[in-house]
Structures are given as structure tokens and as C-alpha cells.
Amino acid sequence: MKILAKGNYYGSKDLEVSYNGILLSQYNYNTDKRTDWHYHENPYFMYVLHGNMMDTNKKVNSLCPAGSLMFNNWQEAHYGSKHSTEAGGFHLEFERKWLKENGIGIHLLEGSQRIENPKLHLLFAKLYHEFLITDAYSDLSVEVLVLQICESLSDLKEINAKTSPHWVEDLKELLHYDTSNLSLEYLSNELSIHPVHISRAASKYLSMSLGEYIRLHKIKKAMPLLLDSNNSLTEIAHQTGFSDQSHFNRVFKAFFNTSPSAYRKK
């Protein structure tokens, strides 16, 4: 099976910057077919900037729409497929020597998985911003942000220790589609699970309520859009499924303790 060397991904490379063992890159995924099964030389994250991707490993299929964050373990084979006309992503790749030098275990997480933690999404949005502006101060900023990302991963290990029932992944996939008309009755019919059981189990296996999870997903979709100043806040609110800009502002501030406009100014 093919092993992709450092900095190599399927698609066309738009930009790449290296920082002493940390490699950042932006790719357009321009293939209409799924990639071959493959490994990577190093562990890496894929932050989906636009479009819809599907990442598949031996355990699970993960739908990754815009704003999704996917961790791929270097020892786990997977393949990717595009599920929209256009798609592109930002990658953070760790050389193993960098992990060793900074006292970080090679197994950042126990396996490849989609990351739901909002703090990590905010850190990745900041990292992507540094990647785009790259100047004399970026080396320090990138190193600090990547160390913060590694530190935040420890919180996920506790969550991942919970063994979730098979239908939870199906629930996540349903919640990643249009959420405007979702109801417990609809989810119950789709999953063949009693609505009360879904409601009780969601908080345990999603680490938040269903409503919070749906709002979080919308915020994750908004993060890459906020980085483009051509997108107005009203347009972003509409594209990500909020009822209006005011609703978008309230939810964003609840997660990050700052408004979308203040975040954009930073």
C-alpha cells in the first residue's frame, strides 16, 4: 500500500510553508474519484475550507463538510473522496522528530477521527490565518499555536475512552446535513432508535446536547468563511443556516466569548 511522504497529498497544492518540523499546506481536492487506500509518513490534520469531503478508514466513514477538522493517524490506512463540485483544505503535518523534541507522544490520538472540540477549531482558524500572512513573526506564532493544539488534544482522549453505540456515528452524519428542520421524531425514524434514548444518549456520546451539537457544527462551517473579508456577516449567517445575523452573533459569542466581527478584526 502506498505511503505518502512528508508534504504529499492527493490534489493540487496551492501553498506550502515549513516551520522547523511543522508543515502547513493548502490543497484543492480536484479529483472526481476516491483516492487509493494509503498511509502517511507523519500524523496530520485536515481542516476543510470549502466543499464536502469523505474520509474513510477501516473503522468508520467520516463526512467532512466545510469547517470540519479531521485527524489522520500515520499508522492508519484511509482514503478520501470528494462529495461536492469543489473542495479544498488546509493541512497541519507533524514531523516525528518535532514531536519527540517537544516531548509529545507520536500517538497524539488513539486513531483517525473527526474532531468536534470547538477550542481546536478556533486554534486552527488562527493557525490558518498565520499561514496566509506569513511574516517575520509567524515562526513564533505558529509554534505557540501548534503546542496549544497538542495540549488541547489531551481533553479528547477522555471523551474517546467512551465506547459509543453504532448508531451514534449515523446520528452525527444526519446532523452534518441541513439542520433547519431536524426533530427528535425525524432522527428516531431514521435511526430506528426511541427519541427518549437519543435525547439521553446524545449528551453522553456527543459531550453536549443535540441543540448544542447542531449549533457548534454551524459555527465550525462559519470559521473559514470569516477568514475571507469578502463574505459579509449576513451572508455567512445565511450560508451556515442561522435564522439571521443576530442569531449567528449570539451563538458565536456563547462558544468563544467574542463576537464574529471582533474575531475577524483580530
Secondary structure as UniProt FT lines:
FT   STRAND          2..4
FT   TURN            6..7
FT   STRAND          12..19
FT   TURN            20..21
FT   STRAND          22..28
FT   STRAND          38..40
FT   STRAND          44..50
FT   STRAND          52..57
FT   STRAND          61..65
FT   TURN            66..67
FT   STRAND          69..72
FT   TURN            74..75
FT   STRAND          78..82
FT   STRAND          88..94
FT   HELIX           96..101
FT   TURN            102..103
FT   STRAND          113..115
FT   HELIX           118..133
FT   TURN            136..137
FT   HELIX           138..160
FT   HELIX           167..175
FT   TURN            180..181
FT   HELIX           184..191
FT   HELIX           195..205
FT   HELIX           210..226
FT   TURN            229..230
FT   HELIX           233..239
FT   TURN            240..241
FT   HELIX           245..256
FT   HELIX           260..265
//
